[in-house]
Amino acid sequence: MKLYDSYGREVDTGKLRAEQASATMTGVRNSFAAMHPSAGLTPDRLAQILREAEAGDPYRYLELAEEMEEKDLHYLAVLGTRKQAVAQLDVTVAAVSGSAEDRRAADLVRELLVDGPVPLESALLDILDAIGKGFSATEIIWDTSGREWAPLHLKWRDPRWFEFDWVSGEEVLVRTLGGEREAEAGASRPRHLAARGVLGASAEERRAQPFTAPLAPYKFIVHFSKAKAGLPIRGGIARAAGWAYLFKNYVLKDWVTFTEIFGQPLRIGKYHPGATEQDRNTLLRAVANIGTDAAAIIPESMQIEFTEARQSGSAELYQKFCEYLDAQVSKAVLGQTLTTEMTHAGGSRAAAEVHQAVRADILNGDARRICATLARDLVRPIVDLNLGPHRRYPKIKLGMAEHEDVKALVEIVAMLADRGLRISQKAMLEKLGIAEAGENEAVLGRAGA
């Protein structure tokens, strides 16, 4: 029986047994190859990096997005807060209907993803890497040693190893080495290489250039997290936060320089009119050394004066500008600022509740999007590979931050049951989060019964 994924592509089960985007010692998927674009970053270089990403070469942009998380502690904190909020939610699987076929499919998915060996909770954090970069690709390592297809590992793959097709800009392709084998397999050369004149190179040089190949169906969990409509590569938070990161770096450098001399007196060296070039150089070295070594020697005929520094107002300017940029990043990532830092003027409880509600809306949106991704790229492959194609598939949900009145729910269900409405016992147990008792397991009963 032929299988087709949600995009209508035929599934080749032979390709599912090998890793397609594993790291290589050399070549285009080297884990240690880094360009460090954040070093000496300027507005012109940042604009060029963003334009390269739009044109189909997101390598430097994705590397910059990674370095931003490492170097900007505030960006790391708010982005980590948004990821952790979703990653810690409970995963549940529900049958799409009460039929035996749909229940069997739901039980299989629940056994492999919720009760099985797959660390889905930790994988969620990797999948949510798309929030900052716009997309993420997690490779599914299938275990076929038993009687069923089971996801053994969900491996995060470096986003630098992927690109987008140059026609629509929406299909994710894996970077691979050029050559006849890749060309026969459907690999294509990205358009940005043609712009660089690679197509006019020799055969040996062309074979050494990277190609891109389509992702094997049922092999990857590809998640998109768009902060705005448009191309996926332009939807990551890092694209907007990059400018704040750049300007904040400028301010921090000036602030550090100011801090080095703040509070130290201004040293003024005076020399007599007949001082030679050597005398002046000696005095200059002495004035400079006093700032670092706090000691110097000069001829008796020279003089050094110390003038008290009165520049306390400048430090507040640096701090306010950094706080302003951090607030803008908080708004871009969390939609508000009151859950990250308290303003100098304080904040009311009502304002805090409103800000928390905004954050909850973003949390629910992230959870729903990742549920749709898991249903398409993980739940459907599990069901199709083990039970064959289905018209409808089990629903996977992440426990939302919503509190239900359990007492009111039970009273309503009891009233409806007394009036003859047939209610699924299993569905109610799943709703309440209570496991069904085993055959020989002690159960609770009415007192005195």
Order of alpha helices (4+ residues) and beta strands (2+ residues): alpha-alpha-alpha-beta-alpha-alpha-alpha-beta-beta-beta-beta-alpha-alpha-alpha-beta-beta-alpha-beta-alpha-beta-alpha-alpha-alpha-beta-alpha-alpha
